[in-house]
Amino acid sequence: MKQVEGRIGPERYVTTLSTRDLEWTADEPVDLGGTNAGPTPIEQLLGALGGCILVTITLYTDRKKWPLESAKVVVRAETDKTSKLLGFEYELTLEGDLSDEQRQRIHAISHKCPVHQVLESGAKVVSVGAGH
């Protein structure tokens, strides 16, 4: 099972997250009471989706030995008027001497990244243990 730990300290909203030997920060913008010390949790979710898409297509094109020189993804969250998250969209830009067929296949493969699959499946989130 994969695991990330998080803890919040004396500065409201500044959250330290860690996994393996890595550590990073989540926070809220100043106008929402944070200190802007890091991306918001939703921005990190968008980054997780974008990063996963890019790694997935790179693994695929490397295995196929296709000439993907670089790729860029822009991920957006769709929200309603109350900021409730409704869904995601992304735009993928590919650079390299790729055929139209290769480009179409890379776009299809981008839908197979694990984060994309989890978000589409509507995976449930369960709280375990008692809060102390």
Sine and cosine of phi, psi and omega as CSV:
sin_phi,cos_phi,sin_psi,cos_psi,sin_omega,cos_omega
0.00,0.00,0.73,-0.69,0.08,-1.00
-0.97,0.26,0.50,-0.87,-0.04,-1.00
-0.55,-0.84,0.67,-0.74,0.16,-0.99
-0.79,-0.61,0.72,-0.70,0.06,-1.00
-0.97,-0.24,0.55,-0.83,0.05,-1.00
-0.69,-0.72,0.54,-0.84,0.08,-1.00
-0.53,-0.85,0.52,-0.85,0.01,-1.00
-0.90,-0.44,0.66,-0.75,-0.06,-1.00
-0.94,-0.35,-0.49,-0.87,-0.09,-1.00
-0.93,0.36,-0.45,0.89,0.05,-1.00
-0.99,0.12,0.90,-0.43,-0.04,-1.00
-0.80,0.60,0.72,-0.70,0.09,-1.00
0.98,0.22,-0.33,0.94,0.04,-1.00
-0.96,0.28,0.92,-0.39,-0.09,-1.00
-0.90,-0.43,0.77,-0.63,0.07,-1.00
-0.99,-0.14,0.81,-0.58,0.00,-1.00
-0.90,-0.43,0.55,-0.84,0.00,-1.00
-0.51,-0.86,0.47,-0.88,0.13,-0.99
-0.42,-0.91,0.54,-0.84,-0.09,-1.00
0.73,0.68,-0.84,-0.54,0.03,-1.00
-0.93,-0.36,0.44,0.90,-0.03,-1.00
-0.94,-0.34,0.53,-0.85,0.02,-1.00
-0.62,-0.79,0.63,-0.78,0.04,-1.00
-0.52,-0.86,0.12,-0.99,-0.12,-0.99
-0.85,-0.53,0.63,-0.78,0.20,-0.98
-0.89,-0.45,0.53,-0.85,0.00,-1.00
-0.37,-0.93,0.01,-1.00,0.08,-1.00
-0.91,-0.42,0.40,-0.92,0.07,-1.00
-0.90,0.44,0.33,-0.94,-0.01,-1.00
-0.84,0.54,-0.66,0.75,-0.05,-1.00
-0.92,0.40,-0.20,0.98,0.07,-1.00
-0.95,-0.32,0.20,0.98,0.07,-1.00
0.99,-0.16,-0.03,1.00,0.02,-1.00
-1.00,0.00,-0.17,-0.99,0.03,-1.00
-0.91,-0.42,0.05,1.00,0.00,-1.00
0.89,0.46,0.55,0.83,-0.03,-1.00
-0.98,0.19,-0.16,0.99,0.00,-1.00
-0.13,-0.99,0.10,-1.00,0.04,-1.00
-0.90,0.43,0.45,-0.89,0.09,-1.00
-0.94,0.35,0.30,-0.95,0.07,-1.00
-0.83,0.56,-0.62,0.78,0.02,-1.00
-0.92,0.39,-0.64,0.76,0.07,-1.00
-0.88,0.47,-0.60,0.80,0.05,-1.00
-0.92,0.38,-0.58,0.82,0.07,-1.00
-0.90,0.43,-0.67,0.74,0.07,-1.00
-0.88,0.47,-0.65,0.76,0.04,-1.00
-0.91,0.42,-0.62,0.79,0.03,-1.00
-0.89,0.46,-0.68,0.73,0.03,-1.00
-0.91,0.42,-0.74,0.68,0.00,-1.00
-0.89,0.45,-0.70,0.71,0.02,-1.00
-0.89,0.46,-0.66,0.75,0.00,-1.00
-0.90,0.43,-0.67,0.74,0.04,-1.00
-0.86,0.50,-0.74,0.67,-0.04,-1.00
-0.91,0.41,-0.66,0.75,0.04,-1.00
-0.91,0.42,-0.68,0.73,-0.03,-1.00
-0.88,0.48,-0.74,0.68,-0.03,-1.00
-0.94,0.33,-0.52,0.85,0.04,-1.00
-0.93,0.37,-0.69,0.72,0.07,-1.00
-0.85,0.53,-0.69,0.72,-0.02,-1.00
-0.91,0.43,-0.76,0.64,-0.06,-1.00
-0.94,0.35,-0.52,0.85,0.09,-1.00
-0.90,0.43,-0.69,0.72,0.00,-1.00
-0.89,0.46,-0.62,0.78,0.01,-1.00
-0.99,0.15,-0.17,0.99,-0.07,-1.00
0.86,0.51,0.63,0.78,0.06,-1.00
-1.00,0.07,0.50,-0.87,-0.11,-0.99
-0.99,0.13,0.83,0.56,0.10,-1.00
-0.98,0.20,0.92,-0.39,-0.01,-1.00
-0.99,0.12,-0.67,0.74,0.03,-1.00
-0.33,-0.94,0.28,-0.96,0.04,-1.00
-0.58,-0.82,0.50,-0.87,0.03,-1.00
-0.71,-0.70,0.64,-0.77,0.08,-1.00
-0.78,-0.63,0.66,-0.75,0.14,-0.99
-0.89,-0.46,0.86,-0.51,-0.03,-1.00
-0.93,-0.37,0.73,-0.68,0.02,-1.00
-0.83,-0.56,0.54,-0.84,0.09,-1.00
-0.97,-0.23,0.73,-0.68,0.08,-1.00
-1.00,-0.08,0.79,-0.61,0.01,-1.00
-0.79,-0.61,0.34,-0.94,0.11,-0.99
-1.00,-0.01,-0.13,-0.99,-0.07,-1.00
-0.91,0.42,-0.35,0.94,0.01,-1.00
-0.99,-0.11,0.17,0.99,-0.04,-1.00
0.95,0.32,0.25,0.97,0.10,-1.00
-0.93,0.36,0.75,-0.66,-0.03,-1.00
-0.96,0.29,0.84,-0.54,-0.03,-1.00
-0.97,-0.24,-0.50,0.87,-0.05,-1.00
0.13,-0.99,-0.09,-1.00,-0.08,-1.00
-0.74,-0.67,0.45,-0.89,0.19,-0.98
-0.65,-0.76,0.47,-0.88,0.06,-1.00
-0.60,-0.80,0.47,-0.88,0.03,-1.00
-0.87,-0.48,0.83,-0.56,-0.06,-1.00
-0.93,-0.36,0.81,-0.59,0.04,-1.00
-0.90,-0.43,0.80,-0.61,-0.05,-1.00
-0.91,-0.42,0.71,-0.70,0.06,-1.00
-0.89,-0.45,0.69,-0.73,0.02,-1.00
0.62,-0.78,0.23,-0.97,-0.02,-1.00
-0.99,0.13,0.94,0.34,-0.05,-1.00
-0.97,-0.24,0.61,-0.79,0.08,-1.00
-0.96,0.28,0.26,-0.96,0.06,-1.00
-0.86,0.50,-0.63,0.77,0.02,-1.00
-0.90,0.44,-0.68,0.73,0.04,-1.00
-0.90,0.45,-0.68,0.74,0.02,-1.00
-0.88,0.47,-0.69,0.73,0.03,-1.00
-0.89,0.45,-0.66,0.75,0.00,-1.00
-0.91,0.41,-0.64,0.77,0.03,-1.00
-0.89,0.46,-0.68,0.73,0.05,-1.00
-0.88,0.47,-0.65,0.76,0.04,-1.00
-0.90,0.44,-0.65,0.76,0.01,-1.00
-0.91,0.42,-0.53,0.85,-0.01,-1.00
-0.86,0.51,-0.47,0.88,0.03,-1.00
-0.96,0.29,-0.20,0.98,-0.06,-1.00
-0.99,-0.11,0.06,1.00,0.02,-1.00
-0.91,0.42,0.57,-0.82,-0.08,-1.00
-0.84,0.54,-0.62,0.79,0.00,-1.00
-0.92,0.39,-0.67,0.74,0.06,-1.00
-0.84,0.54,-0.72,0.70,-0.01,-1.00
-0.89,0.46,-0.68,0.73,0.01,-1.00
-0.90,0.44,-0.71,0.70,-0.01,-1.00
-0.90,0.43,-0.66,0.75,0.02,-1.00
-0.93,0.38,-0.52,0.85,-0.05,-1.00
-0.97,0.24,-0.27,0.96,-0.04,-1.00
0.94,0.35,0.64,0.76,-0.03,-1.00
-0.78,0.62,0.67,-0.75,-0.02,-1.00
-0.99,0.15,0.43,-0.90,0.04,-1.00
-0.89,-0.46,0.80,-0.60,-0.08,-1.00
-0.83,-0.55,0.71,-0.71,0.10,-0.99
-1.00,-0.01,0.77,-0.64,0.01,-1.00
-0.87,-0.49,0.47,-0.88,0.02,-1.00
0.97,0.22,0.24,-0.97,0.00,-1.00
-1.00,-0.05,0.64,-0.77,0.08,-1.00
-0.96,0.28,0.76,-0.64,-0.04,-1.00
-0.97,-0.23,0.00,0.00,0.00,0.00
